Amino acid sequence: MLAVRHLHKSIERQPVLKDVSFELRPGMVAGLIGRNGAGKTTLLKTMAGVYDPDAGDVLLEGESVHRRPEIKREIVFLPDNPEALFGYTPEECARLYALVYPRFDRAAFDEMIRRFGLPANRKIRQLSRGMKMLASISLGIATRASYVLLDEPTNGIDPIAKQQVLTLLVEAVSEGVTLLIASHAMGDLERLSDMILMIRQGEVEIHEIADPSRGEAVKLQVVFDGEAPAAWLASPQVMVLEHVGRVYTLLVSREEGDAKLEELRRMNPLVLEELPLALEDLFMWKHGGRSDEDR
């Protein structure tokens, strides 16, 4: 098990992670979501031992990743743009990784390269974005590390490459690898993940996929009889997701005894239908404000 315990981290004297704690069980997939600048990349790098925490620790089977450097071989961080590999070919990268990771599976790597049609002897900087990510993920999986941390693995790649990446990740999980995936592709995370970590203002909330809303909000489609109630729609407990003609798609708070829902029912709308709450809806409900570059 990989456990994050009371992690704190500041970048340029600005707090980015604040008392973050959670656990990743073997063979699970966890999604990491948050606004740009929320601290997703910082969290991944600190878990992998790239950054040292200001306080707290990351424990693999009870041993500190930061006090026992050899443990880092069990955790691989794959950035969204593998610039460190650009000057090498996939063949050269494989030889380098084999020196660092004692269980590096060269046969498996060669098979993945063949399967995805990646040129083994072309510099990675010359490959398309999708090919770069496939090469990086293939290297990460071939290390046979127990935990693979990915930063936006499908960002900016075409649909075919995206499907290849997702297939590769699913196959890795079937072989017992644990994945933590930071991504804005919430539909993919919702399908793949067992658990969602939502980071906001440096703090992390844990949401099980089986009940992503935790009862905090309900999604509704509403058609009002006559003029829409502007004051009710503008209240802090209501969020308008979409408005087409007289049809509103809303998120409404379940707090305070469902008071806002009761108000809505008393208006006797022509249509009042509850819709499934998706992960993206929960993200919209929870987040807002300005966006900064990820750290």
N, C-alpha and C positions, 0 to 999 in steps of 0.2 A: 504494500500500500504506500502511496505517495501522499504525505500529509503536509499541508501548509499550516503553520502555527503562528498566529498573532504577528503577521508580517507587516513591517513598516518600511517604506522606502521613499526618499525624497530625491528629486533631480533638480540640480541648480537651486537648491534650498527651498524648492517648492514641494510640499508633501504630495505624493502620487498614490501610494498605497497606505491605508490606515487600518491596522489591526485586522488583516485579512486572514481568515481561517477556513479551510475546507479539506476534504479528503477525496482522492481518486482511487477507486477500487480496481484491482486487476481486471483487465478485459472490458472495461467500460469506455463509453464515449461521452465526454463532457463538452458542451459548447460554452464559449466565452463571448459575451456580447456587451456592448457599451458604446457610447458616443465616441467620436474621435477626440483624443486627449484624455479619455477616462482612465487610462493606465493599463490597457490590455497587454501591450507589448512589454511594458516594464514588468508586469507580473510574470509573463512567460520567461523573460530573460533572467529574472531573479530565481524562478523555480529551477531553471537549467543551470544555475551557477555562473551565468555570464555577469550578472550584477550580484554584489553582496548586499544583504539587507541591512538597514540601519538598526532594526530590532526584529525579534522573532526568528523563525528558522523554517527550513524545508527538510522534511525527514523522509527518507526512503527506508522502509522496514525498520524504523526507529533510529536510523543513523543519519547524521547531519550531512546534507549535500555540500554545505559550505565548509565543514571541518574535515571531511573525508573526500578529497578531490577525486579519488578513484571511483567513487560512486557515480560521478557524472557520466560515466560510460553507459549507465542504464537509462539516461535521460538525453534525448536529442531535441534540440530546438531548431526548427526549420523556419527561417524568416520569409516574409512575403516576397522579397527580392534577393536571391542568393548571390549578392555581389562578391562575396569572398571567393566564390568558385569561378568567377567569370574568366580568369586567366588560365583555367585548366580545361582539359577535355574530360568527358565522363570517365574515360579509361584512366586518366591520371588521378581523378578524384577517388576512384575506387581503390587505387593503390595507396593513396594517402589515408583514406578512412580505415583501411585494413591495418595500418600501423597504429591507429588510435583505439579502434574497437576490436578487441580480441576475438569476438564471435562474428565478425563481419562475414556475410555469406556471399562470396563472390559469384557463385553459380546462380544464386537467386537474383543478384543485381544484373548479371549478364542476360538472364531470361527476361527481366523487366525491360531492359534496354531494347532487346530484340522485339519484344511484344509491342512496344509503343513506337517502334521505328525511329529511335533516337540514334543519331550518328555518334559512335563511340569516340571518334578521333577529331571532332570539331570542337573548337573552343566554345564553352557554354555561353559566352557573351554573344556569339553568332546565332544562337538558337532563338526561336520565338519564345514569347513569354510563357505559353503553355508548355513547351518543351523544357524550358528552364525549370518550371515547377515540377514537372514529371521526373526530371533528372534528380532534382533535390529530394523529392519524396522517396524515389527509388533508393537513393543513397541512405536516407534516414531509416527506411524499413529494413534494408539489408544489414544495418548494424546489429540487428536483433536486440536492440535496446528494448527494455520493457515499457518505457514511456516515451511517446512522441508528442511534442508540443508544436503546433502549427499556427502560423500567423497568416491569415487570409490566403489559404491555399488555392482558392478558386477566383481570386480577384483579378479581373481584367483578362481572363482567358476565354477562348471560344467554347461554344456548347459541347463540341466533341471532346476537346481536351478536359473540360470540366467533368464530363461523365467518366473519362478515363481516370482522373484523379480520385473521384468519389469511389469508383470501383476498387482502386488500389487501396484506399483507406478501409473500406469494408472488408476486403480480404485480409488486411493486417489485423483487424479486430478479431476476425474469425480464428486467427492463429494465436490469440491471447494478448496482443499489444493493446495498451491503454492509450487513448488519444485525448488530448485537450486541444480543441480547435477554436481559435479566435476568428470570427467571421461576421460580416454584415449580411451574408446570405442566410437569412433566418429560416427560410423554407427548407433548405438543405439541413441545417442544424436540427430543426424540429423532427425531420425524418430519421436522422442518424443518432441523435443524442439520447442518453439515459437521463442526463441532468443538465441544467442550464445554470451557469454562473453569470449573473448580471452585475457589472461593475459600474458604480455611480459615485462620483466625488471621492474616489479612492476606497470605497467600501464595497463589499461583495455580498449580494443576496443569492441564496441557493433556491432554485425552483426545480422540482421534479417534473419531468415532461408529462407524466400521467395527469397532473393537475397544475398546469402552468400558471393559472390565475390566482391560485391560493384563495379563491373566493373574493378577491379584491374588487373585481369589476365584472360587469356583464355586458356583452355585445348585443345590440338590438338594431333591428330595422323597423323604422317607424314612419307611418304616413299620418300626419295630423289632419283633423277635420277643421278646415279653415286655416287661419293664419297661425304660423308656427310661434310658440311661446318664446320670444326672444330672451327674456330674463332667465327663464328656466334653462335654456340652451347655453347661456353665458355663465352659468354657475360653475364654481370650481369642481363640483362633483360630476360634471358632464363634459365629455369631449366629442366633438363632431368629427368623425373620420371622413365622411363623404356626404355631399348634399347635391342631389340631382332632382330638379323640379320640387315636388312635394315629398320626395323620399329622402329620409335621413338615415344614415348609418352611424350609430352612437356607441360610445362606451360610457357606462354609468356606474358610479361607485356603489358598492354593496355595504358601505360603512353606515353607521348611525341608524341601524335597523331598517335598511333599505328605504330610507325616507324619500329619496329622490325617485325611486321606482314607484313608490306609492303615489307620489304627486303625479307622475306620468300616467299611471293607470286611471286616476281620477279625471284626467283630461279626456278620456274615452277616444283615443286615436282610432282612425279607421283601420290601421294595421299596426300590430305590436307583436313582433316575432323575435325570439331569441336566436342568435346565431352562434356557431362555434367560435370560441376565442382562440385565435392563433398566437404564436409566439411574437409575431410582429406587432399584433395589437397590444400585447402586454408591454412590449418595448415602448410603443407610443404612449401608453398610459403612464409609464414610470419616468420617462425621460423628457428632457426639454432644455431650453437655454442655448447658449452659444456653443460652438464647436471649436476645438483647438486641434493642433496636430497631435497625433498619437505619440506617446513617449514610451 
